[in-house]
Amino acid sequence: MSVHASLLDNIECEYKFAVNQAYAATFIHDFCSAYNDWLHEHYGKLPDAFKQTHDLTRYLADESKVEVETLTNSYFDTADDLIFARFKAGLRLRGSSLFPGVEQTIKYKSEDGGIGAAHTHVEHNLRVDHQLNTPDLTLFAPGVLPPGLVALTQEHELISKYQTNFTRTKLLLEVPAFVTFEVALDQGEIIAGTCRSPICEVECELKSINHDFLDAHLGSRIYDLEDVRFEFSALISDLLLKVSGAPTVFKDTSLLMQQGGAQRITTNGITFATIDPLGAEHQPTCNVATSPESANVGAIGALEQGIVPIVSGLTDVGSYVSMAQAPHKPAKQEGYFGHMEPLTAFDSDNDGLGEGLSSEDILKTKLDAYDDDHALSAKIAELIKQEEALRAAYPAKSGGVIGLEPFSKLKRAVVLATFYRMNQKWQPDSPKEAQLSVAEGTRIDLEYYLKVMHEYDKLSDPTVEQFTSTCKAVISGYTNALGLALLLGTRAHFEDLRDLLKCSLNFAFNHKRFWVSQADKDIHRHLCEDPDLKDLSMLIVGECASLYIEFNVNMWIAPFYGRLAAALENKDQPLTLERFKELCRSCVDNSYAIMSSQFVERLIYQLERKADILTAPHDSNYKLKALATQYHIRQAWSTISLCVCN
């Protein structure tokens, strides 16, 4: 087995989110409260044998153990940033108020460059008791440095190019029978020459993985670090949603289904699991619709028959109705985007970016889609009370989490230095447009991304590989466009993001029939014949991935696009960087950044695992990888509830 307990050796796995400066002072306190509430809620699901020997109190977040550390970080490179450019690496010396000497680090950019808020990369650290003015590469162990790096530093002088100095407020938390992670709030600034940029962000870093957790789930739901990260990101997203003022659950559609007014359908009879990081796996009973027309209809068939997907959370019912059409027919953008204004009943920080509806209005709208019988009305009233209680338990924050942070501190420093070198006399409020460069990395290559999607549009029967490569290109463009918009914030950056999102939405809703090779068909048949993997064959087909994209884009990306497009068209109030950040933290009830980040990360997981499964059926670890993949794709789909309305 390729999996072992040291999955995190020389790997840094963390999630970065920007925090509103006005909210930073109470963030750690509120995070601890949310974590303890979450722990009380989930601890009972652990096995009795574990609870008898592990008291709950040992795991509760204790604010008295919070550490405050002052960190000074100098990134070294050549005058032309050759280390960063050629090796995608950062060479750093870090000083800490808690330790003598310095820590020398080299970290390498991951192949995907970061996905949303996820940052996972290889890094090597060593602590030196004495001070160093410049890095000493001979201190690194053999094999740590890539070939050619030492020669480069011998030919070119290393100089301190960038500094990131900040105060870190941090706390280590142990999730019982799962992982240990650190939550840290960083406040300070990035210094790149004469330009400076503020730092105010939260990092949740995976520090260790419980060995018992690995032993219990290796070969069933854990194959490698990507599987652990999948469940860790679900935990972090849940906690941040509570902290940022957007509760994770507003309606329980199962209550509606119990009244006979709606029946849940499953694709080919699959029952989707709920996400539970503490290891208690629950498989709720889901009845296949009783009507012959809807039995085993599947997600595609459901949409073709006009069945409306009902998704837990604040969503625009009109948007879902507009989705209920044959998936191979792309929705007309003018008509579709007319239904895009999201409901923001619990968002206290809209600042004129959109009017919200009350919880009663939301539920009444959904109630109209069902038979208005007395029993169902009573249940709706009960749901309203539950929702109000949830609202009181997790009040909305004014600002909360602003958004994901796609760029590392080093990348932000490099981009800032380049931008201000090209725009030495430019001011943010100047009518003169800033000079931007695709080659220099201060602007995305929008033409390239649009061309990728246009080439896909021309295909009549794309392969799964073509679909996958297009998805990855779109995600890469979205991540970079959002990162540049949050960092530099010119109108050109906002327009690039808007245009990219507009075409991405068209790609997401334009389903096509896939061409499948005979070899892939054979692998699907092999999976179907394995009783342990009977669901996986359906879950990894291209059509399933298309539907997963459509549902999530409709929930998280489309409302943000609608807000962004409207803000750019507002001539009376120009879209500034601060208003853009307000939009990011107010769209879809403060949950846009968190859930969209989780969506793109899970999509990449599914696409990459699908490629592995379809290309390596004879690998010795094939079955282990397939089992973990099946488990986690079910988890991803569990966020979506499909209902058939009688």
C-alpha positions in Angstrom: 0.0 0.0 0.0 1.4 3.4 -1.0 -0.4 5.2 1.9 1.4 5.6 5.2 1.1 7.6 8.4 3.6 10.2 7.2 1.4 11.7 4.5 2.4 15.2 5.5 6.2 14.8 5.3 7.5 18.0 3.9 4.0 19.0 2.7 2.2 22.1 3.7 -1.5 21.9 3.4 -3.5 25.0 4.3 -6.6 27.1 3.4 -6.3 30.9 3.1 -9.2 33.3 3.5 -9.0 37.1 3.6 -10.7 38.6 6.7 -12.3 42.0 7.0 -10.0 44.2 9.0 -12.9 45.5 11.1 -13.7 42.0 12.2 -10.2 40.7 12.8 -10.2 41.5 16.6 -13.0 39.0 17.4 -12.2 36.4 14.7 -10.3 33.9 16.9 -12.8 34.1 19.7 -15.7 33.4 17.3 -13.8 30.6 15.6 -13.2 28.9 18.9 -16.9 29.3 19.8 -18.0 27.8 16.5 -15.5 25.0 16.8 -16.7 24.1 20.3 -20.4 24.2 19.1 -19.5 21.9 16.2 -17.6 19.5 18.5 -20.5 19.2 20.9 -22.8 18.5 18.0 -20.6 15.8 16.4 -18.9 14.2 19.4 -21.8 11.9 20.1 -21.4 10.2 16.8 -18.1 8.7 17.8 -18.0 5.1 19.0 -18.8 4.5 22.6 -15.4 2.8 23.2 -13.7 6.0 22.1 -15.8 8.3 24.2 -15.2 6.1 27.3 -11.5 6.7 27.1 -11.4 10.2 25.5 -13.2 13.0 27.4 -14.7 15.7 25.3 -13.2 18.5 27.3 -9.6 17.6 26.2 -10.6 18.6 22.6 -12.4 21.9 23.3 -10.8 25.0 22.0 -9.2 26.9 24.9 -8.5 30.6 24.2 -6.1 30.7 27.1 -3.7 28.6 24.9 -3.7 31.1 22.0 -0.2 32.2 21.1 0.8 35.5 19.6 3.9 35.5 17.5 5.7 38.3 15.6 7.2 37.0 12.4 9.6 38.7 10.0 10.0 37.0 6.7 12.6 37.9 4.0 12.3 36.2 0.6 15.6 36.0 -1.3 16.0 35.9 -5.0 18.2 37.2 -7.8 17.7 40.7 -9.1 15.5 39.3 -11.9 13.6 36.8 -9.7 15.1 33.8 -11.5 14.4 31.4 -8.6 10.8 32.3 -8.6 10.6 32.2 -12.4 12.6 29.1 -13.2 12.0 26.9 -10.3 8.6 28.1 -9.0 10.2 28.3 -5.6 10.5 30.7 -2.7 13.6 30.9 -0.6 12.9 32.4 2.9 14.5 33.4 6.1 12.0 33.8 9.0 12.6 35.3 12.4 10.2 34.7 15.3 9.6 36.4 18.6 9.2 33.0 20.2 12.4 31.4 19.1 16.1 32.4 18.8 17.9 32.4 15.4 16.0 31.9 12.1 14.2 29.3 10.1 15.3 28.7 6.6 12.7 27.5 4.2 12.4 26.6 0.5 8.9 25.9 -0.8 7.8 24.9 -4.2 4.7 25.9 -6.1 2.3 23.1 -6.6 1.5 21.9 -10.1 -2.0 23.3 -10.0 -0.8 26.6 -8.5 -3.4 26.4 -5.8 -7.1 25.7 -6.1 -9.4 28.4 -4.7 -8.4 28.8 -1.1 -6.4 25.5 -1.0 -2.7 25.8 -0.9 -0.8 22.5 -0.9 2.9 22.4 -1.8 6.2 20.8 -0.9 8.4 22.7 1.5 11.6 22.1 3.5 12.3 23.8 6.8 15.3 23.9 9.1 15.9 26.0 12.2 19.3 27.7 12.8 20.2 28.9 16.2 22.3 31.8 15.0 21.4 34.7 12.7 21.8 34.5 8.9 22.0 37.5 6.7 21.5 35.4 3.5 20.3 31.8 3.1 23.0 29.1 3.3 22.0 26.5 0.8 24.5 24.0 2.0 22.4 23.5 5.2 19.7 21.7 3.2 19.8 18.0 3.1 20.8 16.3 -0.2 18.0 16.0 -2.7 16.1 19.0 -1.3 17.2 21.5 -3.9 16.3 21.1 -7.5 19.2 20.5 -10.0 20.6 23.8 -11.2 19.5 26.0 -8.2 22.9 26.0 -6.5 24.7 26.9 -9.7 22.2 29.7 -10.3 22.9 31.2 -6.9 26.7 31.0 -7.6 26.3 32.9 -10.8 23.8 35.5 -9.5 23.8 37.3 -6.2 21.0 36.5 -3.7 19.4 39.6 -2.4 16.4 40.2 0.0 13.6 41.1 -2.5 10.4 40.9 -0.5 9.3 41.1 3.1 6.1 39.9 4.8 6.0 41.0 8.4 3.0 40.2 10.5 1.6 39.3 13.8 0.2 35.7 14.0 -2.5 34.8 16.5 -2.7 31.1 16.5 -4.2 28.1 18.2 -3.7 24.3 17.8 -6.8 22.2 17.7 -7.2 18.5 17.8 -10.2 17.0 16.1 -10.9 13.7 17.9 -10.1 10.6 15.8 -9.3 12.8 12.7 -6.6 15.5 12.4 -4.8 18.2 14.3 -4.8 21.6 12.7 -3.8 25.2 13.4 -6.0 28.2 12.9 -3.9 31.4 12.6 -4.9 35.0 12.0 -2.1 37.0 10.3 -2.1 40.8 10.4 0.7 42.9 8.9 2.0 43.9 5.5 3.8 42.9 2.4 6.7 45.0 1.4 8.0 44.9 -2.1 10.5 47.7 -2.7 8.6 50.9 -2.2 5.1 49.4 -2.3 3.2 47.9 0.6 0.0 45.9 0.8 -1.9 44.9 4.0 -2.2 41.4 5.3 -5.3 40.3 7.1 -6.1 36.7 6.5 -6.8 33.4 8.3 -4.9 30.2 7.6 -6.1 26.8 8.6 -3.2 24.4 8.3 -3.3 20.6 8.6 -0.6 19.7 11.0 -1.0 16.0 11.6 -3.3 13.1 10.8 -4.5 10.7 13.5 -2.9 7.3 13.0 -6.0 5.4 14.2 -8.1 7.4 11.7 -5.7 6.3 8.9 -5.7 2.7 10.1 -9.4 2.5 10.3 -10.0 4.0 6.8 -7.0 3.1 4.7 -8.4 1.1 1.8 -12.0 2.2 2.3 -12.2 6.0 2.2 -8.5 7.1 2.5 -6.0 6.4 -0.2 -3.7 9.4 -0.1 -3.4 13.0 1.2 -6.0 14.2 -1.3 -8.7 12.1 0.5 -7.7 13.5 3.9 -7.7 17.0 2.4 -11.2 16.5 1.0 -12.6 15.9 4.5 -10.4 18.5 6.2 -11.7 21.2 3.8 -15.3 20.1 4.6 -14.6 20.7 8.3 -12.9 24.1 7.7 -15.7 25.2 5.4 -18.4 24.3 7.9 -16.6 26.3 10.7 -15.9 29.3 8.5 -19.5 29.4 7.4 -20.6 29.6 11.0 -18.1 32.3 11.8 -18.8 34.4 8.8 -22.5 34.6 9.5 -23.8 32.1 7.0 -25.2 29.0 8.7 -24.6 25.8 6.7 -28.2 24.5 6.9 -31.4 26.6 6.5 -34.0 24.0 5.4 -34.3 20.3 5.8 -35.8 19.1 2.6 -36.2 15.6 4.1 -39.1 17.0 6.2 -40.9 18.0 3.0 -40.3 14.5 1.5 -41.8 12.9 4.5 -45.2 14.5 3.7 -45.6 12.6 0.4 -45.5 15.9 -1.5 -42.1 15.0 -2.8 -39.9 12.0 -3.2 -36.2 12.0 -3.4 -34.7 10.3 -6.4 -31.3 8.8 -6.7 -29.3 8.2 -9.9 -29.4 4.4 -10.5 -30.6 3.9 -7.0 -27.6 5.5 -5.3 -27.8 6.7 -1.7 -25.5 9.6 -1.0 -23.7 9.8 2.3 -23.6 12.8 4.5 -20.2 14.4 5.4 -19.0 13.5 8.8 -15.3 14.3 9.6 -15.4 12.4 12.9 -15.8 9.1 11.1 -19.3 8.1 11.8 -20.6 7.1 8.4 -24.3 7.6 8.0 -26.2 6.3 4.9 -29.7 7.8 5.2 -32.5 5.9 3.6 -33.6 7.5 0.3 -36.5 6.1 -1.5 -36.5 6.0 -5.2 -39.5 7.9 -6.6 -42.5 5.6 -6.8 -43.8 6.9 -10.1 -42.7 4.8 -13.2 -41.7 8.0 -15.0 -39.2 9.0 -12.3 -37.8 5.6 -11.1 -34.1 5.5 -11.9 -34.5 8.5 -14.0 -31.1 9.9 -13.0 -30.1 13.5 -12.8 -30.1 14.1 -16.6 -33.5 12.6 -17.0 -34.8 14.6 -14.1 -33.9 17.8 -15.7 -35.3 16.7 -19.1 -38.6 16.0 -17.4 -38.7 19.4 -15.8 -38.0 18.2 -12.3 -36.8 21.1 -10.1 -33.8 20.5 -8.0 -34.3 21.8 -4.4 -31.0 22.6 -2.7 -30.7 23.3 1.0 -29.6 26.9 1.7 -30.6 30.3 0.5 -31.0 30.1 -3.3 -33.1 31.7 -6.0 -35.9 29.4 -6.9 -36.3 31.2 -10.2 -32.8 30.2 -11.1 -33.5 26.5 -10.5 -36.7 26.6 -12.5 -34.8 28.1 -15.4 -32.4 25.2 -15.1 -35.1 22.6 -15.5 -34.7 22.0 -19.2 -33.0 19.5 -21.4 -29.3 19.8 -20.4 -28.0 19.7 -23.9 -29.8 22.9 -24.7 -27.8 25.9 -23.4 -29.9 28.4 -21.5 -30.2 31.8 -23.2 -28.0 34.1 -21.2 -30.4 37.0 -21.2 -33.2 35.0 -19.9 -31.1 33.0 -17.4 -29.3 35.9 -15.9 -32.5 37.6 -15.3 -33.2 35.1 -12.5 -29.8 35.4 -11.0 -30.3 37.8 -8.0 -29.7 35.7 -4.9 -31.6 35.8 -1.7 -29.6 37.3 1.1 -32.0 37.3 4.1 -29.2 36.8 6.6 -26.6 39.0 5.1 -26.1 42.2 7.1 -23.4 43.6 4.9 -25.0 44.1 1.5 -24.4 47.9 1.4 -26.8 48.4 -1.4 -25.5 45.4 -3.5 -28.9 43.7 -3.4 -32.1 43.5 -1.5 -32.8 40.4 0.6 -36.0 38.5 1.3 -37.2 37.3 4.7 -37.1 33.7 5.6 -40.9 33.6 5.4 -40.8 34.9 1.9 -38.2 32.3 0.9 -40.2 29.4 2.4 -43.5 30.6 1.0 -41.9 30.7 -2.5 -40.8 27.1 -2.1 -44.1 26.1 -0.5 -46.0 27.2 -3.6 -44.2 24.5 -5.6 -45.9 21.8 -3.4 -49.5 20.9 -2.6 -50.7 23.4 0.0 -52.1 20.9 2.5 -52.4 21.5 6.2 -49.7 19.0 7.3 -47.1 20.5 4.9 -48.0 24.0 6.0 -47.4 23.0 9.6 -44.0 21.6 8.7 -43.1 24.8 6.9 -44.0 26.8 10.0 -41.8 24.4 12.0 -39.0 25.0 9.5 -39.3 28.8 9.9 -38.9 28.4 13.7 -35.9 26.3 13.2 -34.4 28.7 10.8 -35.0 31.7 13.2 -33.4 29.7 16.0 -30.4 29.0 13.8 -30.2 32.7 12.9 -30.1 33.6 16.5 -27.5 31.0 17.3 -25.2 32.2 14.5 -25.9 35.9 13.9 -24.6 37.4 10.7 -21.3 39.3 11.0 -20.8 42.7 9.5 -18.1 41.7 7.0 -16.9 38.4 8.2 -14.7 36.5 5.8 -14.1 38.6 2.8 -13.1 35.9 0.3 -10.7 33.2 -0.6 -7.0 34.1 -1.0 -5.8 32.4 -4.2 -2.2 33.8 -4.0 0.5 33.1 -1.5 2.2 36.1 0.2 5.2 35.7 -2.0 3.2 35.7 -5.2 1.4 38.8 -4.0 4.7 40.5 -3.3 6.1 39.6 -6.8 3.0 40.8 -8.6 2.8 44.0 -6.5 6.4 44.9 -7.3 5.9 44.3 -11.0 2.7 46.3 -11.1 4.2 49.3 -9.3 7.3 49.2 -11.4 5.1 49.5 -14.5 2.9 52.2 -12.9 5.2 54.4 -10.8 3.0 57.5 -11.2 -0.4 55.8 -11.4 -3.0 56.4 -8.6 -6.1 54.2 -7.9 -8.4 57.2 -8.4 -6.7 58.3 -11.6 -8.8 58.4 -14.8 -5.7 57.1 -16.6 -5.7 53.3 -17.0 -3.0 51.3 -15.3 -0.4 49.5 -17.5 -1.0 45.8 -17.3 0.9 42.9 -18.8 0.0 39.2 -19.4 3.7 38.4 -19.8 4.7 40.1 -16.5 1.8 38.3 -14.6 -0.2 41.4 -13.7 -3.1 40.4 -15.9 -4.7 37.1 -17.0 -4.5 36.0 -20.6 -8.2 36.3 -21.1 -7.9 35.6 -24.8 -6.3 32.2 -24.1 -9.0 31.1 -21.7 -11.8 32.2 -24.0 -10.1 30.4 -26.9 -10.0 27.2 -24.8 -13.7 27.4 -24.1 -14.5 28.3 -27.8 -12.5 25.3 -29.0 -14.5 23.1 -26.7 -17.8 24.6 -28.0 -16.9 23.6 -31.5 -16.6 19.9 -30.6 -19.6 17.8 -31.3 -18.5 14.7 -29.4 -15.8 15.7 -27.0 -13.7 13.1 -25.1 -13.7 13.0 -21.3 -10.0 14.1 -21.6 -11.0 17.2 -23.5 -13.7 18.0 -21.0 -11.2 17.6 -18.1 -8.5 19.8 -19.7 -11.1 22.5 -20.4 -12.4 22.4 -16.8 -8.9 22.7 -15.4 -8.2 25.7 -17.7 -11.4 27.4 -16.6 -10.6 26.9 -12.9 -7.0 28.2 -13.4 -8.3 31.3 -15.1 -10.9 31.9 -12.5 -8.4 31.5 -9.6 -5.9 33.8 -11.2 -8.4 36.4 -12.3 -10.0 36.6 -8.8 -6.5 36.7 -7.1 -5.4 39.7 -9.3 -8.8 41.5 -8.8 -8.4 41.2 -5.0 -4.8 42.3 -5.1 -4.6 45.1 -7.7 -8.3 46.0 -8.1 -8.4 48.0 -11.3 -11.5 48.1 -13.5 -9.7 46.0 -16.1 -9.2 43.2 -13.5 -12.9 43.3 -12.6 -13.9 43.2 -16.3 -11.6 40.3 -17.0 -13.2 38.3 -14.1 -16.7 39.2 -15.3 -16.0 38.2 -18.9 -14.3 35.0 -17.9 -17.2 34.1 -15.6 -19.8 34.8 -18.3 -18.1 32.4 -20.7 -17.6 29.9 -17.9 -21.3 29.9 -17.1 -22.1 29.1 -20.7 -19.6 26.2 -20.6 -21.1 24.9 -17.3 -24.6 24.9 -18.7 -23.8 23.6 -22.2 -23.9 19.8 -21.8 -22.6 17.6 -24.6 -22.6 13.9 -25.3 -19.2 12.5 -24.7 -17.3 10.1 -26.9 -16.2 7.1 -24.9 -13.5 4.8 -26.0 -14.0 1.0 -25.9 -11.2 0.8 -23.3 -13.2 3.2 -21.0 -16.3 1.2 -21.6 -14.5 -2.0 -20.6 -13.3 -0.3 -17.4 -16.8 0.9 -16.6 -18.1 -2.6 -17.1 -15.4 -4.0 -14.8 -16.5 -1.5 -12.1 -20.1 -2.5 -12.5 -19.2 -6.1 -12.0 -17.4 -5.4 -8.7 -20.1 -5.3 -5.9 -17.9 -2.9 -3.9 -17.7 -0.4 -6.7 -21.2 -0.7 -8.2 -21.8 3.0 -7.9 -18.4 4.3 -9.1 -19.1 3.6 -12.8 -21.9 6.1 -12.9 -20.2 8.6 -10.7 -17.2 9.1 -12.9 -18.9 9.4 -16.3 -18.6 12.8 -18.0 -22.4 13.5 -17.8 -22.3 13.2 -14.0 -19.4 15.6 -13.8 -21.3 18.0 -16.0 -24.3 17.9 -13.8 -22.2 18.4 -10.7 -20.6 21.5 -12.2 -24.0 22.9 -13.2 -25.6 22.5 -9.8 -22.7 24.1 -8.0 -22.1 26.9 -10.5 -25.8 27.7 -10.2 -25.6 27.9 -6.4 -22.4 29.8 -5.9 -20.8 31.2 -9.1 -23.8 32.5 -11.0 -25.1 34.8 -8.2 -21.6 36.3 -7.8 -21.4 36.9 -11.6 -24.8 38.7 -11.5 -23.7 40.9 -8.7 -20.3 41.7 -10.3 -21.9 42.5 -13.7 -24.5 44.8 -12.1 -21.8 46.6 -10.1 -19.7 47.2 -13.2 -22.7 48.7 -15.0 -23.5 51.1 -12.1 -22.3 54.4 -13.5 -23.2 56.3 -10.4 -21.0 54.3 -8.1 -17.7 53.0 -9.7 -16.6 49.6 -8.5 -13.5 50.2 -6.4 -11.4 47.5 -4.7 -13.1 48.0 -1.4 -16.6 47.7 -2.9 -15.4 44.6 -4.8 -14.4 43.1 -1.4 -17.7 44.0 0.0 -19.4 42.2 -2.9 -17.2 39.1 -2.3 -18.2 39.0 1.4 -21.9 39.8 0.9 -22.8 37.6 -2.1 -24.9 34.5 -1.3 -25.1 35.2 2.4 -21.3 35.4 3.0 -20.9 31.9 1.7 -19.8 32.5 -1.9 -16.0 32.4 -1.3 -16.1 29.4 1.0 -18.4 27.2 -1.0 -17.0 28.2 -4.4 -13.5 27.3 -3.2 -14.7 24.0 -1.9 -16.5 23.3 -5.2 -13.5 23.9 -7.4 -11.3 21.8 -5.1 -13.7 18.9 -5.2 -14.2 19.2 -9.0 -10.4 18.9 -9.5 -10.3 15.9 -7.2 -13.1 14.2 -9.2 -11.4 14.9 -12.6 -8.0 13.8 -11.5 -9.2 10.6 -9.8 -11.4 9.8 -12.8 -8.3 10.0 -15.1 -6.4 7.7 -12.7 -9.2 5.2 -12.6 -9.7 5.1 -16.3 -6.0 4.7 -17.1 -4.6 2.4 -14.5 -7.0 -0.5 -13.9 -4.1 -3.0 -13.4 -2.3 -0.9 -10.8 -1.7 -2.8 -7.5 -3.5 0.0 -5.6 -6.3 0.4 -8.1 -9.0 -1.0 -5.8 -8.0 1.1 -2.8 -8.0 4.3 -4.9 -11.4 3.4 -6.5 -13.0 2.8 -3.1 -11.8 6.1 -1.7 -12.9 7.9 -4.9 -16.3 6.4 -4.7 -16.7 7.4 -1.1 -15.7 11.0 -1.6 -17.6 11.6 -4.8 -20.7 10.5 -3.0 -19.8 13.0 -0.3 -19.5 15.8 -2.9 -22.9 14.9 -4.3 -24.5 14.8 -0.9 -24.7 18.6 -0.9 -27.3 18.4 -3.6 -30.8 17.1 -3.0 -33.0 16.1 -6.0 -36.7 16.0 -5.4 -39.6 15.0 -7.7 -42.7 17.1 -7.1 -45.9 15.1 -7.6 
